[in-house]
Amino acid sequence: MSDQVPLTPQQPGSIEEWAPQAPKIGDRLRQARERRGVSIAEASATLKIRAPILQAFEREDHSQLPPRVYALGQLRTYAAYLGLDPATVAAGWQGAPTLEGAPVPTPSQGVTSAMDRLVALRPGVIRSTRGVLAMGGLGLAVLVISGFMVLQLLRFILPPSIAITYPIEALSNLEAGTLSYELRGTADARASIVIDTSAGAQLTTEADESGLWSLLVPLGTGRTEVVAHAVKPGTGGESSTTAERVFVVALPDKVAPEVTVAQPSTNLAVENGDVPISLLTAPNSEVAITATDTSGGLIAATITSDASGTATGGISLPAGRWTLSFSVTAADGALGQATRTVDVSFRGVMVSVTGGASSTWIRVWIDGQLDPTIGVSGKTIAPGTRLIFTGEKRIEIRSGDPSVLLIALNGRTISGIGSGTGAETYAFLSTGQVQKSSRR
């Protein structure tokens, strides 16, 4: 006698009710838009996305949407505009839709009977069915591969997308003294974002894997126009449209001093040297110079204008693209500003040596040869005196007290040189390394 307990069908109504489902993605988009109090037409005009596409997102009508890769980019832009998390919305959109009200399957005798009939089929019929299924599977695989290849081709040849999602407004009025503003937007994954301003600055950043990007843009007093476009990674193809924003920084009650920059010129390229500075501003004024690069580096310096308002000099910067901001504050607190973008590069090795708190002597070898301008007996360098040496691979400097010298290698300030206990020699390499040397 068997100990097994016979199975009985599940009694109707014994399955627990499903918990209420979270709102669909389309419902979330519609509810967020209604909370913001904007219409489909207003959102379409701001985002430059056609109204039928936005309506299709809210209805979850896939038949009215562009290819999926572009639809997801527009969906992220719409979500960010509505204050939703773009990554969460995109992930929810990619998931398979859940069928509401789908019946819960229960065991039935009909299924068993159908299985019995299938087993009873003649072997020849079964083999024929297998052949038809194999042919259908092969055709489906060909269609999937072909669709994937077409999608990749479209992604390769079509221009990248670009959109600014913050600020939403095309024109932003800002308080007096606002020096910068953070832009945020969407583009193709890993696309390069290039932003030009009417003040002459050019800034770059890169979108992340989800297509999101942000960048801090320097602003001047008054009106600053900002234009952004995208460059596709790999192909270099540029976006067919641009995204623009306008910022108006309120003028202060006091009149700011003018700053007219002659050097550096816009997008100046400098190799193996200081960035030249020549500007005209209020007489006998201190000019604050702030240099920032695309990776967040910052270098500050100051120069002073003479009785005619002319200020000249130079600033030593490492290799990279730098945005220079020139600021002059008048006695009454009014601020005048100007910006320039420069590209700095180095070939070989360049070392600048500036005398520090006290005088000391130096001797210099360039690529193994004694520098004739310094001589075998060396030269005394007084406080504030600056000398520049260039070579192909290696510059060696021996000093009676190198700890009092201010040294920069290819525009980068080198600290911690010298122990302060006597004469020492250091080698500065084109690779950016600094080593102790045995030369005397």
C-alpha positions as CSV (number, residue, x, y, z in Angstrom):
1,M,0.0,0.0,0.0
2,S,1.4,3.4,-1.0
3,D,2.1,6.1,1.6
4,Q,1.6,8.9,-0.8
5,V,-1.2,11.3,-0.2
6,P,-3.2,11.9,-3.4
7,L,-3.1,15.5,-4.8
8,T,-6.3,17.4,-5.0
9,P,-7.0,20.5,-7.1
10,Q,-6.6,23.9,-5.4
11,Q,-9.9,25.2,-4.1
12,P,-11.0,28.4,-5.8
13,G,-10.3,31.5,-3.9
14,S,-7.5,30.0,-1.8
15,I,-4.8,31.9,-3.6
16,E,-4.0,35.2,-1.9
17,E,-4.8,38.5,-3.6
18,W,-1.9,40.1,-5.4
19,A,-0.6,43.3,-3.7
20,P,-1.4,46.5,-5.6
21,Q,1.2,47.1,-8.3
22,A,3.3,50.3,-8.4
23,P,2.3,52.9,-11.1
24,K,3.5,52.1,-14.6
25,I,6.3,54.2,-16.1
26,G,3.8,56.0,-18.3
27,D,1.6,56.8,-15.3
28,R,4.6,58.1,-13.4
29,L,5.6,60.4,-16.2
30,R,2.1,61.8,-16.6
31,Q,1.6,62.3,-12.8
32,A,5.0,64.1,-12.6
33,R,4.1,66.3,-15.5
34,E,0.8,67.2,-14.0
35,R,2.5,68.0,-10.6
36,R,4.8,70.4,-12.4
37,G,1.7,72.0,-14.1
38,V,3.1,71.9,-17.6
39,S,1.3,70.7,-20.8
40,I,2.6,68.2,-23.4
41,A,3.1,71.2,-25.8
42,E,5.2,73.1,-23.2
43,A,7.4,70.1,-22.5
44,S,7.8,69.5,-26.2
45,A,8.9,73.1,-26.9
46,T,11.4,73.1,-24.0
47,L,13.0,69.7,-24.7
48,K,12.8,69.8,-28.6
49,I,11.1,66.4,-28.5
50,R,7.9,66.0,-30.6
51,A,4.7,66.0,-28.7
52,P,3.4,62.6,-30.1
53,I,6.5,61.0,-28.7
54,L,5.9,62.4,-25.2
55,Q,2.3,61.3,-25.4
56,A,3.4,57.8,-26.5
57,F,5.7,57.6,-23.5
58,E,2.8,58.4,-21.1
59,R,0.5,55.9,-22.9
60,E,3.3,53.3,-23.2
61,D,2.5,53.1,-26.9
62,H,5.6,51.6,-28.4
63,S,4.3,51.8,-32.0
64,Q,4.6,55.6,-32.0
65,L,8.2,55.7,-30.7
66,P,11.5,55.8,-32.7
67,P,14.1,53.0,-32.5
68,R,14.7,51.8,-28.9
69,V,18.2,53.3,-28.5
70,Y,16.9,56.8,-29.4
71,A,13.7,56.4,-27.5
72,L,15.6,55.6,-24.3
73,G,17.7,58.7,-24.7
74,Q,14.6,60.9,-25.1
75,L,13.0,59.0,-22.2
76,R,15.9,59.9,-19.9
77,T,15.7,63.5,-21.0
78,Y,11.9,63.6,-20.3
79,A,12.4,62.0,-16.9
80,A,15.1,64.4,-15.9
81,Y,12.9,67.3,-17.0
82,L,10.1,66.1,-14.8
83,G,12.4,65.6,-11.8
84,L,12.5,61.8,-11.9
85,D,15.6,59.7,-11.8
86,P,16.5,59.0,-15.5
87,A,18.3,55.7,-14.8
88,T,15.4,54.3,-12.7
89,V,12.8,55.3,-15.4
90,A,14.9,53.8,-18.2
91,A,15.5,50.6,-16.3
92,G,11.7,50.3,-15.6
93,W,10.9,50.9,-19.3
94,Q,13.3,48.1,-20.4
95,G,11.6,45.6,-18.2
96,A,8.9,43.2,-19.7
97,P,5.4,44.6,-19.1
98,T,3.3,42.8,-16.5
99,L,-0.1,41.7,-17.7
100,E,-2.7,42.9,-15.2
101,G,-5.4,40.4,-14.3
102,A,-3.6,37.4,-15.8
103,P,-5.2,34.2,-14.5
104,V,-3.2,32.0,-12.1
105,P,-2.6,28.6,-13.7
106,T,-4.0,25.6,-11.8
107,P,-3.6,21.9,-12.5
108,S,-6.3,20.4,-14.7
109,Q,-7.1,17.1,-16.3
110,G,-7.2,18.7,-19.7
111,V,-3.4,19.3,-19.6
112,T,-2.7,15.6,-18.8
113,S,-5.0,14.5,-21.6
114,A,-3.3,16.8,-24.1
115,M,0.1,15.3,-23.1
116,D,-1.2,11.8,-23.5
117,R,-2.4,12.6,-27.0
118,L,1.0,14.1,-27.9
119,V,2.9,11.0,-26.7
120,A,0.6,8.9,-28.8
121,L,1.5,10.7,-32.0
122,R,3.3,8.6,-34.7
123,P,7.1,9.0,-34.6
124,G,7.1,10.3,-38.2
125,V,4.8,13.1,-37.3
126,I,7.0,14.0,-34.4
127,R,10.1,14.1,-36.6
128,S,8.3,16.4,-39.1
129,T,7.3,18.7,-36.3
130,R,10.8,18.9,-35.0
131,G,12.0,19.8,-38.5
132,V,9.5,22.7,-38.8
133,L,10.5,24.0,-35.4
134,A,14.2,23.9,-36.3
135,M,13.6,25.8,-39.5
136,G,11.5,28.4,-37.6
137,G,14.2,28.8,-34.9
138,L,16.9,29.3,-37.6
139,G,14.8,32.0,-39.3
140,L,14.2,33.7,-35.9
141,A,17.9,33.7,-35.2
142,V,18.6,35.2,-38.6
143,L,16.1,38.0,-37.9
144,V,17.5,38.7,-34.5
145,I,21.1,38.9,-35.8
146,S,20.1,41.1,-38.7
147,G,18.1,43.5,-36.5
148,F,21.1,43.7,-34.1
149,M,23.5,44.5,-37.0
150,V,21.1,47.2,-38.4
151,L,20.8,48.7,-34.9
152,Q,24.6,48.8,-34.5
153,L,25.0,50.4,-37.9
154,L,22.4,53.1,-37.1
155,R,24.2,53.8,-33.8
156,F,27.5,54.2,-35.7
157,I,26.3,56.4,-38.6
158,L,23.6,58.6,-37.0
159,P,24.7,61.8,-35.3
160,P,24.8,61.9,-31.5
161,S,22.0,63.5,-29.5
162,I,22.5,66.5,-27.2
163,A,20.1,68.2,-24.7
164,I,20.4,70.5,-21.7
165,T,18.0,69.4,-19.0
166,Y,19.1,72.0,-16.3
167,P,18.4,74.8,-16.2
168,I,15.0,74.1,-17.9
169,E,14.5,77.7,-18.9
170,A,16.1,79.0,-22.1
171,L,17.0,82.3,-20.3
172,S,18.1,82.5,-16.6
173,N,18.3,85.8,-14.8
174,L,20.9,85.6,-12.0
175,E,22.0,87.8,-9.1
176,A,24.8,90.2,-9.4
177,G,28.2,88.6,-8.6
178,T,27.3,85.1,-9.9
179,L,30.5,83.8,-11.4
180,S,29.5,80.4,-12.7
181,Y,26.5,78.0,-13.3
182,E,26.3,74.2,-13.5
183,L,24.8,72.9,-16.7
184,R,23.3,69.3,-16.8
185,G,22.1,67.4,-19.7
186,T,21.9,64.1,-21.7
187,A,23.7,62.8,-24.8
188,D,24.9,59.5,-26.3
189,A,26.9,57.3,-23.8
190,R,30.5,58.4,-23.6
191,A,30.0,61.3,-26.1
192,S,32.3,64.3,-25.8
193,I,30.4,67.5,-24.9
194,V,31.8,70.8,-26.2
195,I,30.5,74.1,-24.8
196,D,31.3,77.5,-26.2
197,T,30.4,80.7,-24.5
198,S,30.0,84.2,-25.9
199,A,32.8,85.3,-23.5
200,G,35.3,83.3,-25.6
201,A,35.6,80.2,-23.4
202,Q,35.5,76.7,-24.7
203,L,34.9,73.8,-22.2
204,T,34.7,70.1,-22.7
205,T,33.4,67.1,-20.6
206,E,32.2,63.5,-21.3
207,A,28.8,61.9,-20.9
208,D,28.8,58.8,-18.6
209,E,27.6,55.3,-19.6
210,S,23.9,56.4,-19.1
211,G,24.4,59.5,-21.2
212,L,24.3,62.0,-18.4
213,W,26.8,64.9,-18.2
214,S,27.3,68.1,-16.2
215,L,29.8,71.0,-16.4
216,L,30.5,74.2,-14.5
217,V,30.4,77.2,-16.9
218,P,32.1,80.5,-16.0
219,L,29.9,83.6,-16.4
220,G,30.7,87.3,-16.8
221,T,28.6,90.3,-15.8
222,G,25.7,90.9,-18.1
223,R,24.6,88.4,-20.9
224,T,26.5,85.2,-21.5
225,E,25.3,82.9,-24.3
226,V,26.1,79.2,-24.0
227,V,26.0,76.7,-27.0
228,A,26.6,72.9,-26.5
229,H,27.1,70.2,-29.1
230,A,28.1,66.5,-28.9
231,V,30.8,64.5,-30.6
232,K,30.2,60.8,-31.1
233,P,33.0,58.6,-29.6
234,G,35.0,56.6,-32.1
235,T,33.6,58.3,-35.3
236,G,34.0,62.0,-34.4
237,G,30.6,62.7,-35.9
238,E,29.0,65.9,-34.4
239,S,25.4,66.3,-33.3
240,S,23.1,67.8,-36.1
241,T,21.6,70.2,-33.6
242,T,22.9,72.3,-30.7
243,A,21.5,73.1,-27.2
244,E,21.5,76.7,-26.1
245,R,21.0,78.6,-22.9
246,V,21.3,82.3,-22.0
247,F,22.4,83.6,-18.6
248,V,22.0,87.3,-17.6
249,V,23.9,88.2,-14.5
250,A,22.5,91.4,-13.0
251,L,24.6,94.5,-13.1
252,P,25.7,95.7,-9.7
253,D,24.7,99.1,-8.4
254,K,28.3,100.2,-8.9
255,V,30.0,100.3,-12.2
256,A,32.6,97.5,-12.6
257,P,36.0,98.3,-14.0
258,E,36.5,97.1,-17.6
259,V,39.0,94.3,-18.3
260,T,40.2,94.2,-22.0
261,V,42.5,91.2,-22.6
262,A,44.9,91.4,-25.6
263,Q,46.9,88.2,-24.6
264,P,46.2,85.4,-24.4
265,S,44.1,85.5,-27.5
266,T,41.1,83.2,-27.8
267,N,42.0,79.5,-27.9
268,L,45.8,80.3,-28.0
269,A,48.2,77.3,-28.2
270,V,51.4,77.6,-26.1
271,E,54.3,75.1,-26.4
272,N,57.2,75.0,-24.0
273,G,56.6,78.4,-22.3
274,D,54.5,80.6,-20.1
275,V,51.1,81.8,-21.1
276,P,51.6,85.5,-22.0
277,I,49.3,88.0,-20.3
278,S,48.6,91.6,-21.6
279,L,45.5,93.5,-20.6
280,L,44.1,96.9,-20.0
281,T,42.0,97.8,-16.9
282,A,41.8,100.4,-14.2
283,P,45.1,102.1,-13.3
284,N,47.1,100.7,-10.4
285,S,44.7,97.7,-9.9
286,E,45.5,94.2,-8.7
287,V,44.4,91.6,-11.3
288,A,43.5,88.2,-9.9
289,I,44.1,85.4,-12.3
290,T,42.4,82.0,-11.8
291,A,43.2,79.1,-14.2
292,T,41.1,75.9,-14.2
293,D,41.5,72.8,-16.4
294,T,39.0,70.2,-17.5
295,S,40.0,67.8,-14.8
296,G,39.3,70.3,-12.0
297,G,42.9,71.6,-11.4
298,L,43.2,75.2,-10.2
299,I,46.2,77.7,-10.3
300,A,45.9,81.3,-9.0
301,A,48.2,84.2,-9.6
302,T,48.1,88.1,-9.5
303,I,49.6,90.9,-11.5
304,T,49.3,94.7,-11.0
305,S,48.4,97.3,-13.6
306,D,50.6,100.4,-13.9
307,A,49.5,104.1,-13.9
308,S,48.1,103.7,-17.5
309,G,46.1,100.6,-16.6
310,T,48.4,98.2,-18.5
311,A,49.3,94.9,-16.9
312,T,51.7,92.4,-18.5
313,G,53.4,89.2,-17.5
314,G,53.0,85.5,-17.8
315,I,51.7,82.4,-15.9
316,S,53.3,79.0,-15.9
317,L,50.7,76.2,-16.5
318,P,51.1,72.4,-16.9
319,A,50.0,70.7,-20.2
320,G,46.3,70.7,-20.8
321,R,43.3,73.0,-21.8
322,W,42.9,75.8,-19.3
323,T,40.2,78.5,-18.8
324,L,41.7,81.7,-17.5
325,S,39.5,84.2,-15.5
326,F,40.8,87.7,-15.0
327,S,39.1,89.7,-12.2
328,V,39.6,93.3,-11.1
329,T,37.8,94.6,-7.9
330,A,37.4,98.4,-7.7
331,A,37.7,100.3,-4.4
332,D,33.9,100.5,-4.2
333,G,33.6,96.7,-4.5
334,A,32.5,96.6,-8.2
335,L,33.9,93.5,-10.0
336,G,35.1,93.4,-13.6
337,Q,35.9,90.1,-15.4
338,A,37.1,88.5,-18.6
339,T,37.9,84.9,-19.6
340,R,40.1,83.2,-22.2
341,T,40.8,79.5,-23.1
342,V,44.3,78.3,-23.9
343,D,46.0,75.0,-24.8
344,V,49.4,74.3,-23.2
345,S,51.8,71.6,-24.3
346,F,55.4,70.6,-23.8
347,R,58.0,68.9,-25.9
348,G,61.1,67.7,-24.1
349,V,61.8,69.2,-20.7
350,M,61.5,72.9,-19.5
351,V,62.6,73.9,-16.0
352,S,62.1,77.4,-14.6
353,V,64.1,78.5,-11.5
354,T,63.2,81.5,-9.4
355,G,65.3,82.9,-6.5
356,G,63.6,82.5,-3.2
357,A,64.1,84.2,0.2
358,S,67.9,84.3,0.0
359,S,70.6,84.2,-2.8
360,T,72.3,81.0,-3.8
361,W,74.5,79.8,-6.6
362,I,73.6,77.2,-9.3
363,R,75.3,75.2,-12.0
364,V,73.3,73.6,-14.9
365,W,73.7,70.7,-17.3
366,I,71.4,70.3,-20.3
367,D,71.2,66.8,-21.8
368,G,74.6,66.1,-20.3
369,Q,76.4,69.3,-21.4
370,L,77.3,72.2,-19.2
371,D,75.1,75.2,-19.9
372,P,77.4,77.9,-21.3
373,T,75.2,80.7,-20.0
374,I,75.8,79.6,-16.5
375,G,79.4,78.5,-16.9
376,V,81.6,76.0,-15.0
377,S,81.9,78.2,-12.0
378,G,78.1,78.6,-11.7
379,K,76.0,81.7,-11.2
380,T,74.4,83.4,-8.2
381,I,70.6,83.7,-8.4
382,A,69.1,86.6,-6.4
383,P,65.6,86.6,-4.8
384,G,62.9,87.1,-7.4
385,T,65.3,86.4,-10.4
386,R,63.8,83.8,-12.8
387,L,65.8,81.6,-15.3
388,I,64.4,79.1,-17.8
389,F,66.2,76.1,-19.2
390,T,65.0,73.8,-22.0
391,G,66.3,70.4,-23.2
392,E,65.3,67.3,-24.9
393,K,65.4,64.7,-22.1
394,R,67.2,65.8,-19.0
395,I,68.2,69.0,-17.1
396,E,70.4,68.8,-14.0
397,I,70.7,71.6,-11.5
398,R,73.3,71.8,-8.7
399,S,72.7,74.5,-6.0
400,G,74.4,75.6,-2.8
401,D,71.0,75.5,-1.2
402,P,68.2,74.2,-3.5
403,S,65.6,74.4,-0.7
404,V,65.4,78.2,-1.2
405,L,64.6,78.0,-5.0
406,L,61.2,77.9,-6.5
407,I,61.3,75.3,-9.3
408,A,58.7,74.3,-12.0
409,L,59.1,71.3,-14.3
410,N,57.0,71.6,-17.5
411,G,54.7,74.1,-15.8
412,R,54.2,72.0,-12.7
413,T,55.6,73.4,-9.4
414,I,58.0,71.0,-7.7
415,S,58.1,71.1,-3.9
416,G,60.4,69.5,-1.4
417,I,63.6,70.1,-3.4
418,G,66.7,70.2,-1.2
419,S,67.3,69.3,2.5
420,G,68.7,72.7,3.4
421,T,72.0,71.2,4.7
422,G,74.3,72.1,1.8
423,A,74.9,71.7,-1.9
424,E,72.8,69.1,-3.8
425,T,72.1,68.2,-7.5
426,Y,68.8,67.2,-8.9
427,A,67.9,65.8,-12.4
428,F,64.6,66.9,-14.0
429,L,63.4,64.5,-16.7
430,S,61.0,64.9,-19.7
431,T,58.9,62.2,-18.2
432,G,58.0,64.5,-15.3
433,Q,60.2,62.7,-12.8
434,V,62.7,64.3,-10.4
435,Q,65.8,62.4,-9.2
436,K,68.9,63.0,-7.1
437,S,72.1,63.3,-9.3
438,S,75.7,62.7,-8.5
439,R,77.0,65.5,-10.7
440,R,79.2,68.1,-9.0
